[in-house]
Amino acid sequence: MAAGPETERLKDGRGSEDSEPAQVRLRLAGTQPFSGMPADDQALAALRDACRLLEDLRQERERLEERLRSAGRRDPIRIVTGQTALDRACEETEELIRTMDELLSETAERLLASHPGGE
């Protein structure tokens, strides 16, 4: 599996990853936490959705590779291009997540700078 952005998903007080946390708790390693942004921010929701999509793509890629191995077949796109369509989709989604994270981190930093010391 290709190395991708590392995401941090923390559970809320009820221990559920799927429920909306009081604060946004999803961020890439090494970036500004989004604690100054509302948890229901549409851009943050899009970032969470993109991370879920990436995980789904990776799982589907593994299932497809297993099906091809079981059938003794090879992916025709990989034969021609060196990577599968799902490999490419994962790479593009990872890049989208990195870009979104950078932009949201910059926004969080601006919010923190404009409201020093808290909310």
PyMOL commands that set and color helices and strands:
alter all, ss='L'
color gray80, all
select helices_A, chain A and resi 42-71+76-81+85-114
alter helices_A, ss='H'
color red, helices_A
select strands_A, chain A and resi 7-9+26-28
alter strands_A, ss='S'
color yellow, strands_A
deselect
rebuild
show_as cartoon
